[in-house]
Amino acid sequence: MFAKIRNHLTMVYSAVMVCFLISFVVSSYTGLVWVLYREEQKDIEAFAKEEAREHITLLRQIQLSGNLPLGEDDEQNDGKLFHYAFDLKGQQVSSSEPAREVRALVLDNIRSWQGADGEAILTKLHLPGDRKKYFMLCSVKVYEGEKALGTVFVGKDITSYYVMLKRLLLVLSLGCLLFLVIAAFAGHLLAGRAIVPIKNSFARQREFVADASHELRTPLSVMLTSVEAIRTDDENRFSPFSVQVLDDMKGEIKRMTKIVSDLLTLARADAGATAIIKERFDINMIAEKVIRSFQPIAIEKGIKLELAGTSNLFIQADKERISQMLLILIDNALKFVQHEGEVILTVKQLAGSKGTINIIVQDNGIGILPQEQQLIFERFYRIDKVRSREAGGTGLGLSIAKWIVEAHGGTIRVESAIGVGSTFIVTLPS
């Protein structure tokens, strides 16, 4: 139980840490990308305005003469930062070009340009071999006063920044993964320390329950014997009221004895002090014996109780505990079945499996709400507390049945619908 709690706490700590780390990585990476984008955008826009001012004289001369000035050659650069100048007719008059492999693609983008004047736009170019290049492009119209002279396009290759950002994202992701592993390990240690006081408190409570249950068995036995002795003493003459009081006392003492016995069983099971002694036996013989023991009660209540199953179905298990589990399930079913209802116990081998046995207790009683179907196996949980008390229920029987099943490596579950009935299904390895 505490191992599950510790693992659950570790999972919660890890989930919180994952959310925090993902938020940190996403916000950090997004913030850095936005800052770099804005800085490059401002730089290229400033560069475009500077180039526009520098081309005013050249574009004015071309407009007046109609020809390019003699000796005007393209500028040389490293291909990272480039520009193109065009006159009003769309003729290229000046340039410092980017790398040769992207020139055609850059010119295609310029010819189909639809960006706003003076605004830098991020452009992605697809190269052969699934390669990509990232550029920041900007266009600025050149004016002399209010007279348009042409257009200048400037651009910058920022692919290296994207490569750097991808590497940074990879480093951040790996760092977060490493930190998450360390945090999960630390969380597991901290969860272990956090539940130490709970474990100590639970251990003391378990010891108290075991000790109290053990100590209460003797005085309860003495009280029950004393009440029976007084009740059967022929020399005493009791009034009808006194007889009724003695009978009520006897009933309550038996009920307390059963509660104490169940508590002691669960306490020993929690402490691992209850041994499961397995032997090979025919489970149908045990089932028939349990059915016979409950037949008088079923007949008195007008309930049909029967066994359905195949004979000679052997199982390797603790005979006494399996019998106790069947008693609990049948007794639980009889308590919540109306007059003229039915309870059917089925013991069979699971279809397609030679090593698994199903024990099914089916009734057409009042049924169980879906939200209560998992809670009924908790200790002291009772669906209808008034009805359960009238029927002698303590809320411990199904807890003991679940422990017996799990101690044998099996499972127990319930299928139920209100007004239709309930079906308890036990699966055990044979």
C-alpha positions as CSV (number, residue, x, y, z in Angstrom):
1,M,0.0,0.0,0.0
2,F,2.7,2.5,1.0
3,A,4.7,1.6,-2.1
4,K,1.7,2.5,-4.3
5,I,1.3,5.8,-2.4
6,R,5.0,6.5,-2.8
7,N,4.9,5.8,-6.5
8,H,1.8,7.9,-6.9
9,L,3.4,10.8,-5.1
10,T,6.5,10.4,-7.3
11,M,4.3,10.4,-10.4
12,V,2.5,13.6,-9.2
13,Y,5.8,15.3,-8.5
14,S,7.1,14.3,-11.9
15,A,4.0,15.4,-13.7
16,V,4.2,18.8,-12.1
17,M,7.9,19.0,-12.9
18,V,7.2,18.0,-16.6
19,C,4.6,20.8,-16.9
20,F,7.0,23.3,-15.4
21,L,9.9,22.3,-17.6
22,I,7.8,22.2,-20.8
23,S,6.5,25.7,-19.9
24,F,10.0,26.9,-19.2
25,V,11.4,25.5,-22.5
26,V,8.6,26.7,-24.6
27,S,8.5,30.2,-23.0
28,S,12.3,30.6,-23.2
29,Y,12.6,29.4,-26.7
30,T,9.6,31.4,-27.9
31,G,11.0,34.5,-26.2
32,L,14.4,34.1,-27.6
33,V,13.1,33.5,-31.2
34,W,10.9,36.6,-30.9
35,V,13.8,38.8,-29.6
36,L,16.1,37.6,-32.4
37,Y,13.4,38.1,-35.0
38,R,12.6,41.6,-33.8
39,E,16.3,42.6,-33.7
40,E,17.0,41.2,-37.2
41,Q,13.8,42.9,-38.5
42,K,14.9,46.3,-37.1
43,D,18.4,45.9,-38.5
44,I,17.2,45.0,-42.1
45,E,14.7,47.8,-42.1
46,A,17.4,50.3,-41.1
47,F,19.7,48.8,-43.7
48,A,17.0,49.1,-46.4
49,K,16.4,52.8,-45.6
50,E,20.2,53.5,-45.8
51,E,20.4,51.8,-49.2
52,A,17.5,53.8,-50.4
53,R,19.2,57.0,-49.5
54,E,22.4,55.9,-51.2
55,H,20.6,55.1,-54.5
56,I,18.8,58.4,-54.9
57,T,21.6,59.9,-57.0
58,L,22.0,56.7,-59.1
59,L,18.3,56.3,-59.9
60,R,18.0,60.1,-60.6
61,Q,20.8,59.9,-63.2
62,I,19.2,56.8,-64.8
63,Q,15.8,58.5,-65.0
64,L,17.4,61.6,-66.6
65,S,19.7,59.8,-69.1
66,G,17.6,56.7,-69.6
67,N,20.8,54.5,-69.4
68,L,23.0,53.0,-66.7
69,P,26.1,55.0,-65.9
70,L,29.2,53.7,-67.5
71,G,31.5,51.7,-65.2
72,E,28.7,50.7,-62.8
73,D,29.4,47.1,-61.6
74,D,27.8,44.9,-59.0
75,E,29.2,45.2,-55.6
76,Q,31.0,42.2,-54.0
77,N,30.1,40.8,-50.6
78,D,30.0,37.6,-48.6
79,G,26.5,36.7,-49.7
80,K,25.0,37.2,-46.2
81,L,23.8,40.8,-46.6
82,F,22.7,41.8,-50.1
83,H,20.6,44.3,-52.1
84,Y,18.9,44.9,-55.4
85,A,17.9,48.3,-56.9
86,F,15.3,48.6,-59.6
87,D,14.1,51.6,-61.5
88,L,10.5,52.4,-62.2
89,K,10.5,50.2,-65.3
90,G,11.6,47.2,-63.2
91,Q,15.1,47.1,-64.6
92,Q,17.9,46.1,-62.2
93,V,20.3,49.0,-61.9
94,S,22.5,47.9,-59.0
95,S,23.0,44.9,-56.8
96,S,25.2,43.1,-54.3
97,E,24.0,39.5,-54.7
98,P,23.6,36.7,-52.2
99,A,25.2,33.2,-52.6
100,R,24.9,31.8,-56.1
101,E,22.7,28.8,-55.1
102,V,19.9,31.1,-53.8
103,R,20.0,34.0,-56.3
104,A,17.3,32.7,-58.6
105,L,15.0,31.9,-55.7
106,V,15.6,35.4,-54.1
107,L,14.8,37.1,-57.5
108,D,11.6,35.0,-57.8
109,N,10.5,36.2,-54.4
110,I,11.3,39.8,-55.3
111,R,9.3,39.6,-58.6
112,S,6.3,38.3,-56.7
113,W,6.8,40.6,-53.7
114,Q,3.6,41.8,-51.9
115,G,5.0,43.0,-48.7
116,A,4.4,46.5,-47.3
117,D,6.8,49.3,-48.0
118,G,9.6,49.4,-45.4
119,E,8.5,46.2,-43.6
120,A,10.9,43.3,-43.2
121,I,9.4,39.8,-43.8
122,L,10.9,36.4,-42.9
123,T,11.2,34.3,-46.1
124,K,11.9,30.6,-46.3
125,L,13.6,29.2,-49.4
126,H,13.5,25.5,-50.3
127,L,16.7,24.2,-51.9
128,P,17.4,20.8,-53.6
129,G,18.0,18.0,-51.2
130,D,15.3,19.1,-48.7
131,R,17.6,22.0,-47.6
132,K,16.1,25.2,-46.3
133,K,17.4,28.7,-46.1
134,Y,16.0,31.5,-44.1
135,F,16.2,35.2,-45.2
136,M,14.9,38.5,-43.9
137,L,13.7,40.6,-46.9
138,C,12.6,44.2,-47.1
139,S,11.6,46.6,-49.9
140,V,11.8,50.4,-49.7
141,K,10.6,52.8,-52.4
142,V,13.2,55.5,-53.3
143,Y,11.8,59.0,-53.5
144,E,13.2,62.4,-54.3
145,G,10.8,64.7,-52.5
146,E,7.5,63.3,-53.6
147,K,8.8,61.9,-56.9
148,A,9.3,58.1,-57.0
149,L,12.6,57.0,-58.5
150,G,12.6,53.2,-58.0
151,T,12.7,50.4,-55.4
152,V,15.5,48.9,-53.3
153,F,15.3,45.3,-52.0
154,V,17.6,44.3,-49.2
155,G,18.0,41.0,-47.5
156,K,20.0,39.0,-45.0
157,D,20.7,35.3,-44.7
158,I,19.8,34.3,-41.1
159,T,19.9,30.5,-41.6
160,S,22.8,30.3,-39.1
161,Y,20.5,31.8,-36.4
162,Y,17.9,29.1,-37.1
163,V,20.6,26.4,-36.9
164,M,21.7,27.9,-33.6
165,L,18.2,28.0,-32.3
166,K,17.6,24.4,-33.2
167,R,20.7,23.3,-31.4
168,L,19.7,25.5,-28.4
169,L,16.3,23.8,-28.4
170,L,18.0,20.4,-28.5
171,V,20.3,21.3,-25.6
172,L,17.4,22.7,-23.6
173,S,15.3,19.5,-24.2
174,L,18.2,17.2,-23.2
175,G,18.9,19.3,-20.2
176,C,15.3,19.2,-19.1
177,L,15.1,15.5,-19.6
178,L,18.2,15.0,-17.5
179,F,16.9,17.4,-14.9
180,L,13.5,15.5,-14.9
181,V,15.3,12.2,-14.2
182,I,17.1,13.7,-11.3
183,A,14.0,15.4,-10.1
184,A,12.0,12.1,-10.3
185,F,14.7,10.3,-8.3
186,A,14.8,13.1,-5.7
187,G,11.0,13.2,-5.6
188,H,11.0,9.4,-5.0
189,L,13.3,9.9,-2.1
190,L,11.3,12.8,-0.7
191,A,8.1,10.9,-1.1
192,G,9.6,8.0,0.9
193,R,10.6,10.4,3.7
194,A,7.2,12.1,3.6
195,I,5.3,8.9,4.3
196,V,7.6,7.7,7.1
197,P,5.4,9.4,9.8
198,I,2.3,7.9,8.1
199,K,3.8,4.5,8.0
200,N,4.7,4.7,11.7
201,S,1.3,5.9,12.6
202,F,-0.4,3.2,10.5
203,A,1.9,0.5,12.1
204,R,0.9,1.7,15.6
205,Q,-2.7,1.7,14.6
206,R,-2.4,-1.8,13.1
207,E,-0.7,-3.1,16.2
208,F,-3.4,-1.5,18.4
209,V,-6.2,-3.1,16.3
210,A,-4.5,-6.5,16.5
211,D,-3.7,-6.3,20.2
212,A,-7.2,-4.9,21.0
213,S,-8.9,-7.6,18.9
214,H,-6.9,-10.3,20.5
215,E,-7.5,-9.1,24.0
216,L,-11.2,-8.6,23.4
217,R,-11.8,-12.1,22.3
218,T,-11.5,-13.6,25.8
219,P,-13.8,-11.3,27.7
220,L,-16.4,-11.5,24.9
221,S,-16.3,-15.3,25.1
222,V,-16.7,-15.1,28.9
223,M,-19.7,-12.7,28.5
224,L,-21.3,-14.9,25.9
225,T,-20.9,-18.0,28.1
226,S,-22.2,-16.1,31.1
227,V,-25.3,-14.9,29.3
228,E,-26.0,-18.4,28.0
229,A,-25.5,-19.9,31.5
230,I,-27.9,-17.4,33.0
231,R,-30.4,-17.9,30.2
232,T,-30.5,-21.7,30.6
233,D,-30.5,-21.7,34.4
234,D,-33.9,-23.3,35.3
235,E,-33.8,-22.1,38.9
236,N,-34.0,-18.5,37.8
237,R,-37.4,-17.2,37.0
238,F,-37.1,-14.2,34.6
239,S,-39.8,-12.0,33.3
240,P,-40.4,-11.8,29.6
241,F,-38.7,-8.5,29.5
242,S,-35.6,-9.9,31.2
243,V,-35.5,-12.8,28.7
244,Q,-35.7,-10.4,25.8
245,V,-32.8,-8.3,27.3
246,L,-30.7,-11.4,27.7
247,D,-31.4,-12.5,24.1
248,D,-30.5,-9.1,22.8
249,M,-27.3,-9.1,24.8
250,K,-26.4,-12.5,23.4
251,G,-27.0,-11.3,19.8
252,E,-24.9,-8.1,20.3
253,I,-22.1,-10.1,21.9
254,K,-22.1,-12.5,18.9
255,R,-22.0,-9.5,16.6
256,M,-19.1,-7.9,18.5
257,T,-17.3,-11.2,18.5
258,K,-17.6,-11.4,14.7
259,I,-16.3,-7.8,14.3
260,V,-13.4,-8.5,16.6
261,S,-12.6,-11.7,14.7
262,D,-12.8,-9.9,11.3
263,L,-10.6,-7.1,12.6
264,L,-8.0,-9.6,13.9
265,T,-8.0,-11.3,10.5
266,L,-7.4,-8.1,8.6
267,A,-4.8,-6.9,11.1
268,R,-2.8,-10.1,10.8
269,A,-3.2,-10.0,7.0
270,D,-1.8,-6.4,7.0
271,A,1.1,-7.5,9.2
272,G,1.8,-10.5,6.9
273,A,1.3,-12.9,9.9
274,T,-1.5,-14.9,8.3
275,A,-0.1,-17.9,6.4
276,I,-1.8,-19.2,3.3
277,I,-1.5,-23.0,3.3
278,K,-2.2,-24.3,-0.1
279,E,-3.4,-27.8,-0.9
280,R,-5.1,-29.5,-3.9
281,F,-8.8,-30.0,-3.5
282,D,-12.1,-30.1,-5.4
283,I,-13.6,-26.6,-5.1
284,N,-17.1,-27.8,-5.9
285,M,-17.1,-29.9,-2.7
286,I,-16.4,-26.7,-0.7
287,A,-19.1,-24.8,-2.7
288,E,-21.7,-27.5,-2.1
289,K,-20.9,-27.5,1.6
290,V,-21.3,-23.7,1.7
291,I,-24.6,-23.9,-0.2
292,R,-25.9,-26.5,2.2
293,S,-25.1,-24.4,5.2
294,F,-27.1,-21.4,3.9
295,Q,-30.1,-23.4,2.6
296,P,-32.1,-23.0,5.9
297,I,-31.6,-19.3,5.8
298,A,-32.5,-19.1,2.1
299,I,-35.7,-21.2,2.7
300,E,-36.7,-19.1,5.6
301,K,-36.4,-15.9,3.5
302,G,-38.0,-17.5,0.5
303,I,-34.9,-17.2,-1.7
304,K,-33.8,-19.7,-4.3
305,L,-30.2,-20.7,-3.6
306,E,-28.4,-23.1,-6.0
307,L,-25.0,-24.2,-7.2
308,A,-24.2,-24.4,-10.9
309,G,-20.9,-25.8,-12.0
310,T,-18.9,-28.8,-13.1
311,S,-17.7,-31.5,-10.8
312,N,-14.1,-32.5,-10.2
313,L,-12.7,-29.0,-10.6
314,F,-9.5,-29.0,-8.6
315,I,-7.6,-26.0,-7.3
316,Q,-4.4,-25.4,-5.4
317,A,-5.4,-23.1,-2.6
318,D,-6.1,-22.6,1.1
319,K,-9.2,-24.6,1.7
320,E,-10.3,-22.8,4.8
321,R,-9.8,-19.3,3.2
322,I,-11.6,-20.2,0.0
323,S,-14.5,-21.5,2.1
324,Q,-14.5,-18.3,4.1
325,M,-14.5,-16.2,0.9
326,L,-17.5,-18.2,-0.4
327,L,-19.3,-17.8,2.9
328,I,-18.8,-14.0,2.7
329,L,-20.0,-13.7,-0.8
330,I,-23.1,-15.9,-0.4
331,D,-24.0,-14.2,2.9
332,N,-23.6,-10.8,1.4
333,A,-25.9,-11.8,-1.5
334,L,-28.6,-13.2,0.7
335,K,-28.7,-10.0,2.8
336,F,-29.7,-7.8,-0.2
337,V,-32.1,-10.1,-2.1
338,Q,-35.8,-9.6,-1.7
339,H,-38.4,-12.3,-0.9
340,E,-38.7,-14.9,-3.8
341,G,-35.4,-13.7,-5.2
342,E,-32.5,-16.0,-6.2
343,V,-28.8,-16.4,-5.6
344,I,-26.7,-18.6,-7.9
345,L,-23.2,-19.7,-7.2
346,T,-21.3,-20.8,-10.3
347,V,-17.8,-22.4,-10.3
348,K,-16.3,-23.1,-13.7
349,Q,-13.1,-23.2,-15.6
350,L,-12.5,-20.1,-17.6
351,A,-13.1,-20.7,-21.3
352,G,-9.9,-21.1,-23.3
353,S,-7.7,-21.4,-20.2
354,K,-6.7,-24.5,-18.3
355,G,-5.2,-22.6,-15.4
356,T,-7.9,-20.2,-14.4
357,I,-11.1,-20.7,-12.4
358,N,-14.1,-18.4,-12.2
359,I,-16.3,-18.2,-9.1
360,I,-19.4,-16.2,-9.8
361,V,-22.0,-15.2,-7.2
362,Q,-25.1,-13.7,-9.0
363,D,-28.2,-12.3,-7.4
364,N,-31.3,-10.3,-8.5
365,G,-31.2,-8.0,-5.5
366,I,-31.3,-4.3,-5.1
367,G,-28.1,-3.6,-7.0
368,I,-25.2,-1.2,-6.4
369,L,-24.7,2.3,-7.7
370,P,-21.7,2.6,-10.1
371,Q,-19.9,5.1,-7.8
372,E,-20.1,2.6,-5.0
373,Q,-18.9,-0.5,-6.8
374,Q,-15.3,0.1,-6.0
375,L,-15.9,1.4,-2.5
376,I,-17.7,-1.7,-1.3
377,F,-14.3,-3.5,-0.9
378,E,-13.1,-0.8,1.5
379,R,-13.2,-1.6,5.2
380,F,-16.3,-0.6,7.1
381,Y,-18.0,0.7,4.0
382,R,-21.7,-0.2,3.8
383,I,-24.1,0.9,1.0
384,D,-27.2,1.1,3.2
385,K,-26.0,1.5,6.7
386,V,-29.4,1.0,8.4
387,R,-30.2,-2.1,6.3
388,S,-26.7,-3.5,6.8
389,R,-26.9,-3.1,10.6
390,E,-30.3,-4.8,10.6
391,A,-28.9,-7.7,8.6
392,G,-25.8,-7.9,10.8
393,G,-23.4,-6.4,8.4
394,T,-20.1,-4.9,9.6
395,G,-18.6,-3.7,6.3
396,L,-15.6,-6.0,6.8
397,G,-16.7,-9.1,4.9
398,L,-15.9,-8.0,1.4
399,S,-12.5,-6.5,2.5
400,I,-11.6,-10.0,3.9
401,A,-12.9,-11.6,0.7
402,K,-10.7,-9.3,-1.4
403,W,-7.6,-10.0,0.7
404,I,-8.2,-13.8,0.4
405,V,-8.5,-13.5,-3.4
406,E,-5.4,-11.3,-3.8
407,A,-3.4,-13.5,-1.4
408,H,-4.1,-16.4,-3.9
409,G,-3.0,-14.2,-6.9
410,G,-6.5,-13.7,-8.2
411,T,-8.9,-10.8,-8.8
412,I,-12.4,-9.9,-7.7
413,R,-14.8,-7.4,-9.3
414,V,-18.5,-6.6,-9.3
415,E,-21.0,-5.9,-12.0
416,S,-24.2,-4.4,-10.9
417,A,-27.2,-2.4,-11.9
418,I,-29.9,-0.8,-9.6
419,G,-33.0,-2.9,-9.5
420,V,-31.4,-5.7,-11.6
421,G,-28.9,-7.3,-9.2
422,S,-25.2,-7.8,-8.6
423,T,-22.7,-10.3,-9.9
424,F,-19.4,-10.8,-8.0
425,I,-16.7,-12.4,-10.2
426,V,-13.7,-14.0,-8.7
427,T,-10.8,-15.2,-10.9
428,L,-8.3,-17.6,-9.4
429,P,-5.3,-19.5,-10.7
430,S,-6.1,-23.2,-10.4
